[in-house]
Amino acid sequence: MQNNNLFNLEGRVAIITGGAGLLASEHALALTAFGAKVMLADVNDEKCRAAANLLQQQGADVTAAVCDVTSKQSWQDLLKQTLDTFGRVDILVNNAGFTNQSKTAGFTRGFEDFPLEDWNAIMNVNLTGTFLGCQVIGSFMVKQGSGSIINIASLYGVISPNHKIYPGTGITQPVAYSVSKHGVIGLTKYLATLWAEKGVRVNSLTPGGIFNNHEGLFLERFKQLNPAGRMSQKEELRGAIVYLASDAASHVIGHNMIVDGGWTAW
Ligand SMILES: NC(=O)c1ccc[n+]([C@@H]2O[C@H](COP(=O)([O-])OP(=O)(O)OC[C@H]3O[C@@H](n4cnc5c(N)ncnc54)[C@H](O)[C@@H]3O)[C@@H](O)[C@H]2O)c1
């Protein structure tokens, strides 16, 4: 029988972490446009509520929640709140992270004197936070017998940052960011194969550089190095999120979907 509703997410509930940041709202708009309800969670309560308010004004069915992804208890509270609010959970987008927008204190320091505290903090949010989310929410999905987990990785979890584009730009890519994102892709494959027969699909989504008012030398160098000749627009992740969350990807398991304008292709 032909199915014209491969991407339909009606009746499904998604948790998105890092809800106060740049990309979570895009993920939420994508999923709600196809019928899902979203629990938008962040450690920054005030900013997350503001983001949820903006999304609600655009007609998206979004509720804000507080979650510190580095705390197992916080994940358990988030699961309970999601079940109390929506009665189920079908999709988890592990999106929280320390990034160039939300830096740790020593984020910009070079490798040779990169502070251990920053290494630990970045690994804790980007990798351990994803591990805990998969453990708490994924285990629930396994009992339920269905679910889709999308771990947000990065270009720099696939390849090294190109160290030559940063000097003189004020932008850096610290070692812990790249290593944590390589770990996210490894964790994704481990769980994808562990849960493949349990109805829970685990995949990662790798964005390239997302344009966020970048300018000057960095932008020029980036454009030169990207086959597409530009950075990604944040809206350009929407299709991949919906695809991985939906039944259109029913046999897509352990995949790392790269949306980078071709950066990793040459
Ligand atoms: N923006 C890009 O160019 C880009 C490129 C590749 C990958 N990514 C990845 O996409 C994801 C989202 O990126 P973004 O640009 O929206 O980042 P962002 O910095 O704008 O937002 C990250 C959010 O994570 C939250 N957060 C930090 N620690 C947390 C914790 N302990 N618990 C819960 N939330 C916490 C922050 O409060 C912030 O709201 C990240 O995982 C990032 O690594 C982004």
The ligand as a Tripos MOL2 file, in Angstrom:
@<TRIPOS>MOLECULE
LIG
   44    48     1     0     0
SMALL
NO_CHARGES

@<TRIPOS>ATOM
      1 N1         25.7800   26.4150   15.4340 N.am      1 LIG1
      2 C1         26.6360   25.6980   14.7030 C.2       1 LIG1
      3 O1         27.3210   26.2070   13.7870 O.2       1 LIG1
      4 C2         26.7930   24.2270   14.9670 C.ar      1 LIG1
      5 C3         27.5680   23.4780   14.0750 C.ar      1 LIG1
      6 C4         27.7300   22.1200   14.3190 C.ar      1 LIG1
      7 C5         27.1330   21.5400   15.4190 C.ar      1 LIG1
      8 N2         26.3870   22.2820   16.2700 N.ar      1 LIG1
      9 C6         25.7890   21.6160   17.4240 C.3       1 LIG1
     10 O2         24.3930   21.8670   17.4490 O.3       1 LIG1
     11 C7         23.9500   21.9190   18.8090 C.3       1 LIG1
     12 C8         23.2030   23.2250   19.0200 C.3       1 LIG1
     13 O3         24.0690   24.2770   18.7020 O.3       1 LIG1
     14 P1         23.6530   25.7940   18.8870 P.3       1 LIG1
     15 O4         24.3870   26.5420   17.8460 O.co2     1 LIG1
     16 O5         22.1940   25.9340   19.0010 O.co2     1 LIG1
     17 O6         24.3460   26.0830   20.2990 O.3       1 LIG1
     18 P2         24.0320   27.2160   21.3670 P.3       1 LIG1
     19 O7         25.2970   27.4550   22.0910 O.co2     1 LIG1
     20 O8         23.3250   28.3650   20.7400 O.co2     1 LIG1
     21 O9         22.9970   26.4990   22.3490 O.3       1 LIG1
     22 C9         23.3780   25.4730   23.1940 C.3       1 LIG1
     23 C10        22.3890   25.4170   24.3410 C.3       1 LIG1
     24 O10        22.7910   24.3440   25.2170 O.3       1 LIG1
     25 C11        22.4880   24.7680   26.5310 C.3       1 LIG1
     26 N3         23.2290   24.0120   27.5340 N.ar      1 LIG1
     27 C12        24.5290   24.1380   27.8830 C.ar      1 LIG1
     28 N4         24.7960   23.3380   28.9250 N.ar      1 LIG1
     29 C13        23.6570   22.6750   29.2250 C.ar      1 LIG1
     30 C14        23.2940   21.7170   30.2100 C.ar      1 LIG1
     31 N5         24.1790   21.2750   31.1200 N.pl3     1 LIG1
     32 N6         22.0300   21.2370   30.2240 N.ar      1 LIG1
     33 C15        21.1060   21.6920   29.3220 C.ar      1 LIG1
     34 N7         21.3890   22.6120   28.3870 N.ar      1 LIG1
     35 C16        22.6430   23.1060   28.3400 C.ar      1 LIG1
     36 C17        22.8540   26.2530   26.5420 C.3       1 LIG1
     37 O11        22.2140   26.9130   27.6330 O.3       1 LIG1
     38 C18        22.3710   26.7110   25.1860 C.3       1 LIG1
     39 O12        21.0560   27.2100   25.2500 O.3       1 LIG1
     40 C19        25.1840   21.7760   19.6830 C.3       1 LIG1
     41 O13        25.3090   20.4430   20.1250 O.3       1 LIG1
     42 C20        26.3120   22.1410   18.7430 C.3       1 LIG1
     43 O14        27.5320   21.5420   19.1050 O.3       1 LIG1
     44 C21        26.1920   23.6170   16.0690 C.ar      1 LIG1
@<TRIPOS>BOND
     1     1     2 1
     2     2     3 2
     3     2     4 1
     4     4     5 ar
     5     4    44 ar
     6     5     6 ar
     7     6     7 ar
     8     7     8 ar
     9     8     9 1
    10     8    44 ar
    11     9    10 1
    12     9    42 1
    13    10    11 1
    14    11    12 1
    15    11    40 1
    16    12    13 1
    17    13    14 1
    18    14    15 2
    19    14    16 1
    20    14    17 1
    21    17    18 1
    22    18    19 2
    23    18    20 1
    24    18    21 1
    25    21    22 1
    26    22    23 1
    27    23    24 1
    28    23    38 1
    29    24    25 1
    30    25    26 1
    31    25    36 1
    32    26    27 ar
    33    26    35 ar
    34    27    28 ar
    35    28    29 ar
    36    29    30 ar
    37    29    35 ar
    38    30    31 1
    39    30    32 ar
    40    32    33 ar
    41    33    34 ar
    42    34    35 ar
    43    36    37 1
    44    36    38 1
    45    38    39 1
    46    40    41 1
    47    40    42 1
    48    42    43 1
@<TRIPOS>SUBSTRUCTURE
     1 LIG1         1 GROUP 0 **** ****
